[in-house]
Amino acid sequence: MSIGRTDLNLLKVFEAVYEEHNLLLAGKRLHLTQSAVSHALRRLRELVGDELFMRTGKGMVPTGRATAMAPALRDALRRIEDSLGVEPFSPDSSRRRFVIAANDHVTAVIVAPLSRDLQQAAPGIDLVIRPSTRLDLAEQIDLGRIDLAIGIFSQIPPRLNSRTLMSQGESILMRKGHPAARRKLTLRDLTKYPLVTLSVGGQEEGAVGGFIVERGLARQSEMFDRRALEEALRESKQEPRSRVTVPHSLAIPALLRDTQMLAIVPASLAVALAKSGDLVRRAPPYKAGTETLRAVWHGRDAHDAGHAWLLERVAAAARAAEEALG
């Protein structure tokens, strides 16, 4: 196949359909009619010799060939745009869609204020949140389906870039009328009262030491410092009373309501949940470690002005959340 007569606009159509999974939405994004998108796809199919997308009940699903092509084509488009200086990013007029991978804790603490910020600064930009707990997170970043992943990572491969967003410890949450709510917590409380902990993946998903490793990216699976807790209780010859382990942090208020349970959660989540006035947060009675929240993205986006702008907005939201910890 010769690229000499290839219309590079076909690649923009490919990218839009690949990301939107819908001809109508791809057309709106490119300011083209659905008929024009279909025509462009037909030309690209003839050029490549593959169907590229199959129409299903879930939209336009990419074929294996399209999935293999996507990362290199997106990278090539970004490089061409950077080289020519075309399509400068203007947040107040941009119609881009960014896909962010985050768990519900990060969504509540960082993405929610980010969304409010974008309503004013970039009303045409859309955010799509995907679960950062998915087992193919690294693959989705590699394929260009996720623009930014936010989480706690102990290992980041060279092909991915990262930026530190905030550091935090952990807190203990309980209902307002809990017997321990009016005093400082002790280790004895953690053996007397049942515990609620957060875990988004166990050994059955391949977690080792509280982290799941996939394609060189190691993401945290347990949202508390298990080692610090167990070591503190081991010294006092006591064991914690683990009662409930949940993957969704926003279920915690309902679990604590009308019970004697205590929840171990990231400090920023404790601040957010305690704002309702129904919950009380306390410092843990042991020396818990500090975790670092990072943003991770593929190296091919390093020179994308829109991506860099979004990252700065995410970082600003994270700084505000860190400042709220006091």
C-alpha positions in Angstrom: 0.0 0.0 0.0 1.3 3.4 -1.0 0.7 6.4 1.4 1.2 8.8 -1.4 -2.5 9.4 -2.2 -3.8 8.7 1.3 -6.1 11.3 2.8 -4.8 11.9 6.3 -8.3 13.1 7.3 -9.3 9.4 7.1 -7.1 8.8 10.1 -8.9 11.5 12.1 -12.2 9.7 11.2 -10.7 6.4 12.3 -9.6 7.9 15.7 -13.0 9.4 16.3 -14.9 6.2 15.6 -12.5 4.2 17.6 -12.9 6.4 20.6 -16.7 7.1 20.3 -17.8 3.7 19.1 -20.6 5.6 17.3 -20.8 7.1 13.8 -23.1 9.9 14.9 -21.0 11.0 17.9 -17.8 10.7 15.7 -19.4 13.0 13.2 -20.4 15.6 15.8 -16.8 15.5 17.1 -15.4 16.1 13.6 -18.2 18.4 12.4 -19.2 15.9 9.7 -22.4 14.2 8.8 -23.0 10.6 9.6 -23.0 9.9 5.9 -19.6 11.5 5.5 -18.1 9.5 8.3 -19.5 6.3 6.7 -18.0 7.2 3.4 -14.6 7.9 5.0 -14.7 4.6 6.8 -15.5 2.8 3.5 -12.5 4.4 1.8 -10.2 3.5 4.8 -11.5 -0.1 4.7 -10.6 -0.3 1.0 -7.2 1.1 1.7 -6.4 -1.2 4.6 -8.2 -4.3 3.4 -10.1 -4.9 6.7 -13.5 -4.1 8.0 -11.9 -2.2 10.9 -15.3 -1.8 12.8 -18.3 -4.1 13.2 -21.7 -2.7 13.9 -23.1 -4.4 17.1 -25.7 -3.7 19.8 -22.9 -2.0 21.7 -21.9 0.3 18.9 -19.0 0.2 16.4 -16.7 -2.4 17.8 -13.1 -2.4 16.5 -11.7 -5.5 14.8 -8.4 -7.0 15.9 -6.7 -5.1 13.0 -8.2 -1.8 14.2 -7.1 -2.4 17.8 -3.6 -3.2 16.7 -3.5 0.0 14.5 -4.9 2.4 17.0 -2.0 3.2 19.3 0.5 3.9 16.4 -2.0 6.0 14.4 -3.0 8.1 17.5 0.7 8.6 18.2 1.4 9.6 14.5 -1.5 12.1 14.5 -0.3 13.8 17.7 3.2 14.1 16.2 1.9 15.5 12.9 -0.2 18.1 14.8 2.7 19.0 17.0 5.1 19.4 14.1 2.7 21.5 12.0 1.3 23.5 14.9 -2.2 22.7 13.8 -5.3 22.6 16.0 -3.9 24.7 18.9 -5.7 23.8 22.1 -8.1 26.4 23.4 -10.0 25.1 26.5 -12.9 27.6 26.2 -13.7 26.4 22.7 -12.5 22.8 22.7 -14.9 19.9 22.2 -12.5 17.2 23.3 -13.4 14.2 25.4 -10.9 13.0 28.0 -11.1 9.5 29.5 -9.8 9.3 33.1 -9.4 6.0 35.1 -10.1 6.5 38.8 -11.8 4.7 41.7 -14.8 6.1 43.4 -12.6 7.7 46.2 -10.6 9.6 43.7 -13.7 10.5 41.7 -15.3 12.0 44.8 -12.2 13.8 46.0 -10.5 15.0 42.8 -12.7 14.4 39.7 -15.8 16.0 41.2 -14.1 19.4 41.9 -12.4 19.1 38.5 -15.7 18.7 36.8 -17.0 21.9 38.5 -13.8 23.7 37.4 -14.3 22.6 33.8 -17.9 23.8 33.7 -16.4 27.3 33.9 -13.1 27.0 32.2 -13.9 24.5 29.4 -17.7 24.0 29.0 -17.3 22.0 25.8 -15.0 19.4 27.2 -16.4 16.1 28.3 -15.1 13.8 31.0 -15.6 10.0 30.9 -14.6 8.1 34.1 -13.5 4.5 33.8 -12.8 2.3 36.8 -9.1 2.2 37.6 -9.7 -1.2 39.3 -10.1 -3.0 35.9 -7.6 -5.7 35.4 -6.6 -4.5 31.9 -5.8 -0.9 33.1 -2.3 -0.9 31.6 -3.6 -2.3 28.3 -6.3 0.3 28.0 -3.6 3.0 28.5 -1.4 1.4 25.9 -4.3 1.2 23.4 -5.1 4.9 23.9 -8.5 4.3 25.4 -7.6 5.9 28.7 -5.9 9.4 28.7 -5.1 9.6 32.3 -5.1 7.1 35.2 -5.1 8.3 38.8 -4.1 6.1 41.7 -1.4 4.7 43.9 1.3 2.9 41.9 4.4 1.3 43.2 5.8 0.5 39.8 5.5 2.5 36.6 7.1 1.2 33.3 9.3 3.5 31.2 6.7 3.9 28.4 4.4 5.6 30.8 4.8 9.1 32.3 3.7 10.0 35.8 3.2 13.0 38.1 2.8 13.2 41.9 -0.5 14.7 42.8 -0.7 14.4 46.6 0.4 12.5 49.6 -1.8 11.3 52.5 -2.1 9.0 55.4 -5.2 7.2 56.6 -8.0 7.9 59.1 -10.6 6.0 61.0 -14.3 6.8 60.4 -17.2 5.9 62.7 -20.8 7.1 63.1 -21.3 10.2 65.2 -22.8 8.4 68.2 -20.2 5.7 68.3 -18.9 4.8 71.9 -15.4 5.8 70.8 -16.4 9.0 69.0 -15.7 11.3 72.0 -12.1 10.2 72.7 -8.8 9.3 71.2 -8.8 5.9 69.6 -6.7 3.0 71.1 -5.4 -0.2 69.6 -7.9 -2.0 71.9 -10.7 -0.3 69.9 -9.5 -2.0 66.8 -9.9 -5.4 68.4 -13.1 -4.6 70.2 -15.1 -3.0 67.3 -15.4 -4.7 63.9 -13.5 -3.1 61.0 -14.5 -2.1 57.5 -11.6 -2.0 55.0 -11.2 -1.2 51.3 -9.8 -3.6 48.8 -10.2 -3.5 45.1 -8.5 -6.8 44.3 -7.2 -9.8 46.2 -5.0 -12.8 45.5 -7.6 -14.2 43.1 -6.8 -11.2 40.8 -3.1 -11.7 41.3 -2.5 -9.1 44.1 0.8 -9.5 45.9 1.6 -7.4 48.9 -1.4 -5.2 48.3 -0.6 -4.4 44.6 -1.6 -5.9 41.3 1.0 -5.9 38.5 0.0 -5.8 34.8 2.2 -5.0 31.9 4.8 -3.5 34.3 2.3 -1.2 36.0 1.7 -2.0 39.7 -1.4 -0.5 41.2 -2.6 -0.6 44.8 -5.3 -3.1 45.6 -5.7 -2.6 49.4 -6.6 1.0 50.4 -5.0 0.8 53.9 -1.7 0.0 55.5 -2.3 -3.6 56.5 1.3 -4.1 57.5 1.4 -1.2 60.0 -1.9 -2.2 61.5 -0.9 -5.9 62.0 2.6 -5.0 63.3 1.1 -2.6 65.9 -1.4 -5.2 67.1 1.2 -8.0 67.1 3.3 -6.1 69.6 0.3 -5.9 71.9 -0.6 -9.5 71.1 -4.1 -8.6 69.7 -5.8 -9.2 66.4 -8.1 -6.9 64.5 -11.8 -7.8 64.1 -12.2 -7.5 60.3 -15.9 -7.7 59.5 -16.5 -6.3 56.0 -14.2 -5.7 53.1 -15.7 -3.6 50.3 -14.4 -2.4 46.8 -16.5 0.7 46.8 -15.6 3.5 49.3 -18.8 5.4 48.9 -20.7 2.4 50.5 -18.9 3.1 53.8 -21.4 5.6 55.3 -24.3 3.1 54.9 -22.2 0.4 56.5 -21.3 2.5 59.5 -24.8 3.7 60.1 -26.4 2.2 63.2 -23.4 -0.1 63.8 -20.4 -0.2 66.1 -18.0 -0.7 63.1 -14.9 1.4 62.4 -13.7 2.0 58.8 -10.1 2.5 57.8 -10.0 4.8 54.8 -7.6 7.2 53.0 -7.4 10.6 54.9 -8.8 12.6 52.0 -11.8 10.3 51.7 -12.4 10.6 55.5 -12.5 14.4 55.1 -15.0 14.2 52.3 -17.3 11.7 54.0 -17.2 13.5 57.4 -18.6 16.7 55.8 -22.1 15.3 56.0 -21.9 15.6 59.8 -23.1 12.0 60.3 -19.5 10.6 60.6 -16.6 11.3 62.8 -12.9 10.9 61.7 -10.0 10.1 64.0 -6.3 9.5 63.6 -5.4 5.8 63.7 -3.8 4.6 67.0 -0.8 3.2 65.1 1.8 4.7 62.8 0.4 4.3 59.3 2.4 5.0 56.2 1.9 7.8 53.8 0.7 6.9 50.3 1.4 9.0 47.2 -1.4 9.5 44.6 -0.1 9.8 41.0 -1.4 10.5 37.6 -0.1 8.2 34.9 -0.4 8.6 31.1 1.3 7.2 28.0 4.5 8.8 26.7 2.9 9.4 23.3 0.8 12.2 24.9 3.8 14.0 26.3 3.5 16.8 23.8 -0.3 17.0 23.6 -1.2 20.6 24.7 -4.8 19.6 25.6 -3.5 16.7 27.7 -1.0 18.9 29.5 -3.8 21.4 30.3 -6.0 18.7 31.7 -3.1 17.4 33.9 -2.6 20.9 35.4 -6.3 21.1 36.2 -6.2 17.6 37.9 -3.1 18.6 39.8 -4.8 21.8 41.1 -7.8 19.8 42.3 -5.4 17.4 44.1 -3.6 20.2 45.8 -6.9 21.6 47.1 -7.8 18.1 48.4 -4.4 17.8 50.1 -4.7 21.3 51.7 -8.1 20.2 53.2 -6.3 17.6 55.2 -5.0 20.3 57.5 
